């Protein structure tokens, strides 16, 4: 008679509210009097006729920049956002904040 093997539960690859993004860093900005760096990252297009998705990732200015313009990066980001109302309409503002290199 065969003995049943123990099954270990799989650990999720990412925590809740985190995502992995990959792309080319198009620009890095730090607006005047801002406490954040803003990285504009362009991903791969779905096909040759589709536009490339562009994401903006923020990182605190007191930390060292994790890349430079033109780099291809694969990073883990934290997803967050908030709801706001303007003239009776509801808008959801999403933010991506840098967590770690993936």
Z-matrix of the N, CA and C atoms (Angstrom, degrees):
N
C 1 1.449
C 2 1.526 1 108.59
N 3 1.299 2 116.55 1 131.82
C 4 1.463 3 121.39 2 -178.14
C 5 1.523 4 110.01 3 -79.78
N 6 1.313 5 114.90 4 144.58
C 7 1.461 6 118.90 5 177.79
C 8 1.520 7 109.01 6 -92.02
N 9 1.313 8 117.28 7 138.93
C 10 1.466 9 118.61 8 179.25
C 11 1.525 10 110.69 9 -69.31
N 12 1.315 11 115.03 10 138.30
C 13 1.459 12 119.76 11 178.78
C 14 1.522 13 109.33 12 -82.70
N 15 1.297 14 115.15 13 148.79
C 16 1.460 15 118.51 14 178.10
C 17 1.522 16 109.20 15 -78.65
N 18 1.295 17 115.73 16 139.60
C 19 1.455 18 122.06 17 -179.87
C 20 1.516 19 108.05 18 -107.64
N 21 1.315 20 115.49 19 124.15
C 22 1.461 21 119.16 20 176.85
C 23 1.514 22 108.70 21 -95.17
N 24 1.310 23 117.70 22 134.05
C 25 1.465 24 119.52 23 179.64
C 26 1.525 25 110.57 24 -65.87
N 27 1.327 26 115.17 25 144.73
C 28 1.462 27 120.29 26 179.24
C 29 1.514 28 110.20 27 -76.84
N 30 1.303 29 115.69 28 138.76
C 31 1.462 30 121.19 29 175.59
C 32 1.524 31 108.06 30 -83.85
N 33 1.328 32 118.38 31 131.52
C 34 1.459 33 118.74 32 179.63
C 35 1.527 34 110.74 33 -61.43
N 36 1.315 35 115.72 34 142.66
C 37 1.460 36 120.55 35 -177.39
C 38 1.531 37 111.41 36 -67.42
N 39 1.314 38 116.99 37 -34.50
C 40 1.462 39 121.42 38 -179.03
C 41 1.517 40 110.20 39 -128.53
N 42 1.308 41 114.71 40 151.87
C 43 1.461 42 119.55 41 174.75
C 44 1.527 43 109.15 42 -76.44
N 45 1.299 44 115.84 43 161.84
C 46 1.451 45 121.14 44 178.66
C 47 1.529 46 110.07 45 -62.13
N 48 1.313 47 117.06 46 131.67
C 49 1.462 48 121.04 47 179.60
C 50 1.508 49 114.37 48 86.60
N 51 1.339 50 118.03 49 7.34
C 52 1.463 51 121.74 50 177.87
C 53 1.524 52 109.33 51 -113.77
N 54 1.326 53 116.41 52 155.21
C 55 1.458 54 122.00 53 177.69
C 56 1.522 55 109.14 54 -147.51
N 57 1.322 56 115.85 55 159.15
C 58 1.463 57 122.26 56 174.80
C 59 1.520 58 107.34 57 -106.05
N 60 1.323 59 117.19 58 128.49
C 61 1.460 60 120.27 59 174.43
C 62 1.518 61 108.38 60 -123.51
N 63 1.318 62 114.49 61 152.34
C 64 1.457 63 120.73 62 -177.49
C 65 1.522 64 108.05 63 -139.08
N 66 1.319 65 116.10 64 138.48
C 67 1.454 66 119.49 65 178.41
C 68 1.508 67 111.93 66 172.84
N 69 1.327 68 114.45 67 -173.00
C 70 1.457 69 122.11 68 -178.85
C 71 1.526 70 109.36 69 -100.96
N 72 1.322 71 116.43 70 132.59
C 73 1.465 72 121.88 71 179.99
C 74 1.524 73 108.08 72 -76.17
N 75 1.341 74 116.37 73 114.85
C 76 1.464 75 120.98 74 -179.17
C 77 1.525 76 112.21 75 -87.80
N 78 1.324 77 116.67 76 -37.50
C 79 1.463 78 118.80 77 179.71
C 80 1.527 79 110.16 78 -156.81
N 81 1.333 80 114.17 79 155.93
C 82 1.464 81 122.06 80 174.96
C 83 1.522 82 106.24 81 -128.83
N 84 1.330 83 116.60 82 126.12
C 85 1.462 84 120.85 83 -178.41
C 86 1.516 85 110.14 84 -130.66
N 87 1.322 86 114.79 85 149.81
C 88 1.460 87 121.13 86 169.31
C 89 1.519 88 106.07 87 -135.93
N 90 1.346 89 117.08 88 97.62
C 91 1.461 90 119.50 89 179.53
C 92 1.522 91 111.68 90 -58.22
N 93 1.315 92 116.19 91 153.39
C 94 1.457 93 121.54 92 -179.88
C 95 1.527 94 110.13 93 -56.79
N 96 1.310 95 116.23 94 137.75
C 97 1.467 96 124.27 95 179.38
C 98 1.529 97 112.70 96 60.54
N 99 1.316 98 117.79 97 25.40
C 100 1.466 99 121.12 98 177.56
C 101 1.519 100 109.19 99 -101.61
N 102 1.302 101 115.75 100 146.82
C 103 1.458 102 120.05 101 178.02
C 104 1.527 103 111.47 102 -99.99
N 105 1.339 104 117.49 103 17.74
C 106 1.461 105 122.08 104 179.25
C 107 1.513 106 112.01 105 -133.50
N 108 1.340 107 115.65 106 148.79
C 109 1.455 108 122.62 107 164.63
C 110 1.522 109 106.04 108 -92.09
N 111 1.335 110 117.53 109 143.87
C 112 1.453 111 121.95 110 176.86
C 113 1.522 112 108.61 111 -119.86
N 114 1.326 113 116.10 112 123.89
C 115 1.462 114 123.09 113 -178.67
C 116 1.525 115 107.89 114 -108.98
N 117 1.333 116 117.20 115 125.60
C 118 1.463 117 120.83 116 175.06
C 119 1.526 118 107.08 117 -97.76
N 120 1.331 119 116.61 118 118.15
C 121 1.458 120 122.98 119 -174.25
C 122 1.520 121 108.75 120 -118.78
N 123 1.334 122 116.53 121 126.33
C 124 1.465 123 122.24 122 178.66
C 125 1.520 124 108.87 123 -101.76
N 126 1.314 125 116.56 124 126.97
C 127 1.460 126 122.18 125 179.14
C 128 1.519 127 111.23 126 -88.22
N 129 1.325 128 115.94 127 -173.78
C 130 1.459 129 121.52 128 178.28
C 131 1.520 130 109.44 129 -83.96
N 132 1.324 131 116.02 130 143.03
C 133 1.460 132 121.32 131 176.69
C 134 1.523 133 109.50 132 -75.25
N 135 1.329 134 116.71 133 151.66
C 136 1.461 135 121.54 134 179.69
C 137 1.526 136 111.25 135 -64.45
N 138 1.327 137 116.22 136 -38.26
C 139 1.461 138 121.32 137 175.60
C 140 1.523 139 108.10 138 -152.71
N 141 1.307 140 116.62 139 -177.40
C 142 1.465 141 119.52 140 -174.41
C 143 1.522 142 113.60 141 -70.16
N 144 1.318 143 118.43 142 -13.95
C 145 1.458 144 121.87 143 -177.96
C 146 1.527 145 113.12 144 -102.07
N 147 1.304 146 117.98 145 -8.09
C 148 1.463 147 122.43 146 -178.10
C 149 1.527 148 110.69 147 -94.21
N 150 1.344 149 116.47 148 148.21
C 151 1.464 150 118.69 149 175.61
C 152 1.523 151 110.87 150 -73.00
N 153 1.322 152 115.73 151 155.74
C 154 1.463 153 120.57 152 177.93
C 155 1.522 154 109.67 153 -77.59
N 156 1.342 155 117.80 154 136.35
C 157 1.462 156 119.15 155 175.57
C 158 1.531 157 109.91 156 -71.81
N 159 1.320 158 116.58 157 139.53
C 160 1.464 159 121.43 158 179.71
C 161 1.523 160 108.29 159 -121.03
N 162 1.344 161 115.92 160 130.65
C 163 1.458 162 122.18 161 -179.35
C 164 1.521 163 108.88 162 -122.32
N 165 1.316 164 116.25 163 148.63
C 166 1.457 165 120.87 164 175.21
C 167 1.519 166 108.06 165 -114.19
N 168 1.322 167 116.37 166 123.44
C 169 1.463 168 122.90 167 -177.92
C 170 1.522 169 108.12 168 -114.86
N 171 1.326 170 116.96 169 135.97
C 172 1.463 171 120.63 170 178.62
C 173 1.519 172 110.15 171 -106.14
N 174 1.330 173 114.30 172 154.26
C 175 1.456 174 121.88 173 177.63
C 176 1.526 175 106.99 174 -147.40
N 177 1.331 176 118.96 175 139.47
C 178 1.465 177 120.51 176 -179.82
C 179 1.527 178 111.78 177 -57.27
N 180 1.318 179 116.53 178 140.77
C 181 1.468 180 121.44 179 -177.39
C 182 1.526 181 112.19 180 -70.62
N 183 1.328 182 117.97 181 -20.83
C 184 1.466 183 119.07 182 -179.17
C 185 1.530 184 111.65 183 -76.39
N 186 1.343 185 117.96 184 -10.56
C 187 1.466 186 121.00 185 175.86
C 188 1.527 187 109.35 186 -95.70
N 189 1.305 188 115.67 187 159.64
C 190 1.459 189 121.07 188 178.75
C 191 1.527 190 109.99 189 -72.70
N 192 1.343 191 119.78 190 141.13
C 193 1.466 192 120.45 191 176.72
C 194 1.535 193 110.10 192 -58.68
N 195 1.322 194 116.96 193 139.39
C 196 1.462 195 120.67 194 -176.51
C 197 1.521 196 113.42 195 -88.36
N 198 1.338 197 117.76 196 -4.01
C 199 1.463 198 120.57 197 179.72
C 200 1.526 199 109.01 198 -161.85
N 201 1.332 200 115.94 199 -179.52
C 202 1.459 201 120.82 200 174.20
C 203 1.524 202 108.37 201 -130.86
N 204 1.324 203 116.70 202 167.50
C 205 1.462 204 120.73 203 -177.74
C 206 1.520 205 110.88 204 -58.94
N 207 1.331 206 115.37 205 138.02
C 208 1.452 207 120.86 206 179.32
C 209 1.517 208 114.27 207 93.42
N 210 1.337 209 118.55 208 -12.44
C 211 1.466 210 121.85 209 179.53
C 212 1.531 211 110.74 210 -72.52
N 213 1.323 212 115.92 211 147.15
C 214 1.460 213 122.31 212 169.76
C 215 1.524 214 105.85 213 -94.88
N 216 1.337 215 117.11 214 122.17
C 217 1.462 216 121.08 215 -175.34
C 218 1.520 217 111.26 216 -123.45
N 219 1.306 218 114.73 217 154.43
C 220 1.470 219 123.87 218 171.20
C 221 1.517 220 104.73 219 -131.68
N 222 1.344 221 116.17 220 109.64
C 223 1.452 222 120.68 221 -172.01
C 224 1.527 223 111.29 222 -128.88
N 225 1.325 224 113.96 223 157.14
C 226 1.468 225 120.88 224 173.02
C 227 1.521 226 107.22 225 -99.48
N 228 1.335 227 116.45 226 131.16
C 229 1.455 228 121.58 227 -179.42
C 230 1.523 229 109.60 228 -124.18
N 231 1.322 230 114.71 229 157.68
C 232 1.459 231 121.51 230 174.68
C 233 1.518 232 107.69 231 -101.84
N 234 1.321 233 116.21 232 130.06
C 235 1.460 234 122.20 233 179.77
C 236 1.518 235 108.94 234 -92.16
N 237 1.311 236 116.38 235 132.08
C 238 1.463 237 119.97 236 175.93
C 239 1.518 238 107.95 237 -153.90
N 240 1.281 239 117.06 238 -179.88
C 241 1.455 240 120.74 239 179.62
C 242 1.517 241 110.46 240 169.24
N 243 1.325 242 114.57 241 -177.35
C 244 1.454 243 119.55 242 179.35
C 245 1.522 244 109.14 243 -151.85
N 246 1.320 245 115.43 244 161.09
C 247 1.457 246 122.29 245 179.44
C 248 1.518 247 108.25 246 -100.56
N 249 1.331 248 116.37 247 138.69
C 250 1.463 249 119.98 248 175.38
C 251 1.522 250 108.77 249 -139.39
N 252 1.318 251 115.21 250 156.05
C 253 1.467 252 120.97 251 178.92
C 254 1.521 253 109.11 252 -114.33
N 255 1.341 254 115.17 253 141.76
C 256 1.457 255 120.84 254 176.13
C 257 1.517 256 107.48 255 -145.55
N 258 1.313 257 116.85 256 119.31
C 259 1.460 258 124.25 257 -179.30
C 260 1.523 259 111.79 258 51.68
N 261 1.338 260 115.66 259 43.67
C 262 1.447 261 121.52 260 176.50
C 263 1.520 262 115.54 261 80.68
N 264 1.325 263 117.84 262 -4.02
C 265 1.461 264 121.28 263 179.20
C 266 1.521 265 109.51 264 -101.17
N 267 1.322 266 116.54 265 148.65
C 268 1.459 267 121.85 266 179.84
C 269 1.526 268 108.95 267 -100.46
N 270 1.322 269 115.95 268 130.30
C 271 1.463 270 122.62 269 177.16
C 272 1.520 271 108.42 270 -121.58
N 273 1.320 272 116.56 271 140.13
C 274 1.455 273 121.27 272 175.38
C 275 1.519 274 107.82 273 -110.17
N 276 1.313 275 116.15 274 120.80
C 277 1.452 276 122.12 275 179.62
C 278 1.518 277 108.52 276 -99.74
N 279 1.328 278 116.85 277 117.18
C 280 1.460 279 121.38 278 -179.93
C 281 1.515 280 109.72 279 -100.79
N 282 1.324 281 116.13 280 144.98
C 283 1.465 282 121.02 281 176.32
C 284 1.521 283 110.04 282 -130.40
N 285 1.310 284 116.18 283 148.50
C 286 1.456 285 123.10 284 174.78
C 287 1.524 286 106.70 285 -119.98
N 288 1.316 287 116.87 286 121.02
C 289 1.460 288 120.49 287 179.14
C 290 1.519 289 109.19 288 -116.46
N 291 1.343 290 115.52 289 133.89
C 292 1.462 291 123.02 290 -178.79
C 293 1.527 292 110.79 291 -60.94
N 294 1.343 293 116.56 292 134.22
C 295 1.454 294 122.22 293 176.64
C 296 1.523 295 110.21 294 -113.37
N 297 1.347 296 117.04 295 -54.21
C 298 1.451 297 120.93 296 -174.94
C 299 1.520 298 109.86 297 -164.90
N 300 1.327 299 116.44 298 159.68
C 301 1.455 300 120.57 299 172.27
C 302 1.522 301 108.51 300 -72.84
N 303 1.318 302 117.27 301 138.41
C 304 1.465 303 120.25 302 -177.83
C 305 1.503 304 111.94 303 -100.50
